Amino acid sequence: MTKSIYRIASEITSGIKYTILLMIAVVIIALMIILLFVIYGVIIDWLGIDEHYDKNIPTEIFKIKETRSNGFKVEYFVISNPPNNKSLLKKTIEKYNFQTQPIDTIKRYDTYKRKFYRETECIARNYEEGKPYSTTSCRVYYESNGLGQQVRDHKSLVNTYFHRDWDNWNMPHRGHQYGYQYKDLKVKEININIDSFYIKHSRN
């Protein structure tokens, strides 16, 4: 009788141990799958790959907002079908900038910044500040604050800026800095002579 009880208890214990080990294995597998997705996302983000890019469709840029305040000017744009190659994306945006940013306007501000967003159904060329989103998914994800469309709720794809460097205004580079930032990666910033820099790039 005692042996039977011991055997039953042993089988129950073994079953519990097996269940626990199985649960641990499931959790580990689930964590590994999540980790793989995270790594995949990081690689895709680093390479700048976008599966929606179509090389047969032109890339277009649309201005959706502008703000000015105390020597600062910020313009907001959406890009339809942005290139999946970071170098080509940079070339496309900088070409657009030098074609649409008059040098006199750049010199007028201490900081002249442009923010570019990938065009989606939630932030499109017909963007209207404060207007309710047209789709349920956009409302659920972005309109929790009840303020309607707000560009600040979206993550920019590229940021560029010209900045007047007052500390080095008499230096050979004539006191300007140019910055280019892809997503949330480190800003690539250089000191420049605004006149020669602008003329050189506007001809490309």
C-alpha positions as CSV (number, residue, x, y, z in Angstrom):
1,M,0.0,0.0,0.0
2,T,2.8,2.4,1.0
3,K,4.7,1.5,-2.2
4,S,1.6,2.2,-4.3
5,I,1.2,5.6,-2.7
6,Y,4.9,6.4,-3.2
7,R,4.7,5.3,-6.8
8,I,1.6,7.5,-7.4
9,A,3.2,10.5,-5.7
10,S,6.4,9.9,-7.8
11,E,4.4,9.8,-11.0
12,I,2.5,13.0,-10.0
13,T,5.8,14.7,-9.2
14,S,7.3,13.6,-12.5
15,G,4.2,14.8,-14.3
16,I,4.5,18.2,-12.7
17,K,8.2,18.4,-13.5
18,Y,7.4,17.5,-17.1
19,T,4.7,20.1,-17.3
20,I,7.0,22.8,-15.8
21,L,9.8,21.9,-18.2
22,L,7.3,22.0,-21.2
23,M,6.1,25.4,-20.1
24,I,9.6,26.7,-19.8
25,A,10.5,25.3,-23.3
26,V,7.4,27.0,-24.7
27,V,8.4,30.3,-23.1
28,I,12.0,30.0,-24.4
29,I,10.8,29.3,-27.9
30,A,8.3,32.2,-27.8
31,L,11.1,34.5,-26.6
32,M,13.4,33.3,-29.3
33,I,10.8,34.0,-32.0
34,I,10.2,37.5,-30.6
35,L,14.0,38.1,-30.5
36,L,14.3,37.0,-34.2
37,F,11.5,39.5,-35.1
38,V,13.3,42.2,-33.2
39,I,16.7,41.4,-34.9
40,Y,15.0,41.3,-38.3
41,G,13.3,44.7,-37.6
42,V,16.7,46.2,-36.5
43,I,18.4,44.9,-39.7
44,I,15.7,46.1,-42.0
45,D,15.7,49.5,-40.2
46,W,19.5,49.7,-40.5
47,L,19.5,48.9,-44.1
48,G,16.6,51.2,-44.8
49,I,14.6,48.6,-46.7
50,D,10.9,49.2,-47.3
51,E,9.0,46.4,-48.9
52,H,6.5,48.8,-50.3
53,Y,9.0,50.7,-52.5
54,D,8.3,50.4,-56.2
55,K,11.1,51.6,-58.5
56,N,8.6,52.0,-61.3
57,I,6.6,54.6,-59.4
58,P,8.1,58.1,-59.0
59,T,9.0,59.4,-55.6
60,E,7.1,62.6,-54.7
61,I,7.4,65.1,-51.8
62,F,4.5,67.1,-50.5
63,K,4.7,69.9,-47.9
64,I,2.0,69.5,-45.2
65,K,2.9,72.0,-42.5
66,E,5.2,75.0,-41.6
67,T,6.0,76.7,-38.3
68,R,8.1,79.8,-37.5
69,S,9.2,81.2,-34.2
70,N,12.1,83.4,-32.9
71,G,14.6,82.7,-35.7
72,F,13.4,79.1,-36.2
73,K,11.6,77.7,-39.2
74,V,10.4,74.1,-39.4
75,E,8.8,72.6,-42.5
76,Y,7.1,69.2,-42.6
77,F,6.8,67.0,-45.6
78,V,5.5,63.5,-46.6
79,I,7.3,61.4,-49.1
80,S,5.4,59.0,-51.3
81,N,7.3,55.8,-52.4
82,P,10.6,56.8,-50.7
83,P,13.7,54.9,-52.0
84,N,14.6,51.8,-50.0
85,N,18.3,52.7,-50.4
86,K,19.5,55.1,-47.8
87,S,22.1,56.8,-50.1
88,L,19.5,57.3,-52.9
89,L,17.0,58.6,-50.3
90,K,19.5,61.1,-49.1
91,K,20.3,62.2,-52.6
92,T,16.6,62.5,-53.4
93,I,15.9,64.6,-50.4
94,E,18.9,66.8,-50.7
95,K,18.2,67.5,-54.3
96,Y,14.7,68.5,-53.4
97,N,16.0,70.7,-50.6
98,F,18.5,72.6,-52.7
99,Q,15.9,73.1,-55.4
100,T,13.3,74.5,-53.0
101,Q,15.3,76.3,-50.2
102,P,16.4,79.7,-51.4
103,I,19.8,80.6,-49.9
104,D,18.5,84.0,-48.8
105,T,15.8,82.2,-46.8
106,I,18.3,79.9,-45.2
107,K,20.4,82.9,-44.1
108,R,17.3,84.6,-42.6
109,Y,16.9,82.0,-39.8
110,D,19.1,80.8,-37.0
111,T,17.8,77.3,-37.7
112,Y,16.0,76.1,-40.8
113,K,14.8,72.6,-40.3
114,R,12.9,70.1,-42.5
115,K,11.2,66.9,-41.3
116,F,10.2,64.2,-43.8
117,Y,7.7,61.5,-43.1
118,R,6.9,58.4,-45.1
119,E,3.4,58.9,-46.6
120,T,0.8,56.5,-45.1
121,E,-2.9,56.6,-44.7
122,C,-2.4,58.1,-41.3
123,I,-0.1,61.0,-42.5
124,A,-0.8,61.8,-46.1
125,R,-0.4,64.7,-48.5
126,N,-3.9,66.0,-47.6
127,Y,-2.9,66.2,-43.9
128,E,-4.9,68.8,-41.9
129,E,-3.8,69.6,-38.3
130,G,-6.5,68.8,-35.8
131,K,-8.8,67.1,-38.3
132,P,-10.0,63.6,-37.2
133,Y,-8.4,60.7,-38.9
134,S,-10.4,59.1,-41.7
135,T,-9.7,55.4,-40.7
136,T,-10.4,53.6,-37.5
137,S,-6.9,52.1,-37.2
138,C,-5.3,55.6,-37.4
139,R,-7.8,57.0,-34.8
140,V,-7.1,54.1,-32.4
141,Y,-3.3,54.4,-32.8
142,Y,-2.8,58.2,-33.0
143,E,-5.9,60.0,-31.7
144,S,-6.0,58.8,-28.1
145,N,-5.4,62.4,-27.0
146,G,-8.5,63.6,-28.8
147,L,-6.7,66.3,-30.7
148,G,-7.1,64.8,-34.2
149,Q,-4.2,64.7,-36.6
150,Q,-1.0,65.9,-35.0
151,V,2.3,65.6,-37.0
152,R,4.3,65.3,-33.7
153,D,2.7,62.0,-33.1
154,H,4.4,60.5,-36.1
155,K,8.0,59.3,-36.4
156,S,10.0,61.1,-39.1
157,L,12.0,59.3,-41.7
158,V,14.6,62.0,-42.3
159,N,15.5,65.3,-40.7
160,T,17.7,68.0,-42.3
161,Y,18.7,71.4,-41.0
162,F,20.9,74.5,-41.5
163,H,22.0,76.0,-38.2
164,R,23.8,79.3,-37.7
165,D,26.7,78.8,-35.4
166,W,27.0,82.1,-33.6
167,D,30.0,80.9,-31.5
168,N,32.1,80.5,-34.7
169,W,30.6,83.2,-36.9
170,N,34.0,84.6,-37.8
171,M,35.5,81.2,-38.7
172,P,36.3,80.2,-42.4
173,H,33.2,78.1,-42.6
174,R,31.2,81.3,-42.0
175,G,29.3,80.0,-39.0
176,H,26.8,77.5,-40.4
177,Q,26.3,73.8,-39.7
178,Y,24.4,71.4,-41.9
179,G,22.8,68.3,-40.4
180,Y,21.2,65.2,-41.9
181,Q,19.6,62.5,-39.8
182,Y,18.1,59.2,-40.9
183,K,15.3,58.1,-38.6
184,D,16.6,58.1,-35.0
185,L,20.2,57.4,-35.9
186,K,23.1,59.7,-35.1
187,V,23.0,63.1,-36.8
188,K,25.6,63.6,-39.5
189,E,26.6,67.3,-39.0
190,I,29.3,69.3,-40.7
191,N,30.6,72.9,-40.5
192,I,30.1,74.7,-43.8
193,N,30.6,77.9,-45.8
194,I,27.0,78.3,-46.6
195,D,27.6,80.1,-49.9
196,S,30.0,77.6,-51.5
197,F,28.2,74.6,-50.0
198,Y,24.8,75.7,-51.3
199,I,26.2,76.6,-54.8
200,K,28.0,73.3,-55.1
201,H,25.1,71.1,-54.1
202,S,22.4,73.1,-56.0
203,R,24.3,72.4,-59.2
204,N,24.2,68.6,-58.7
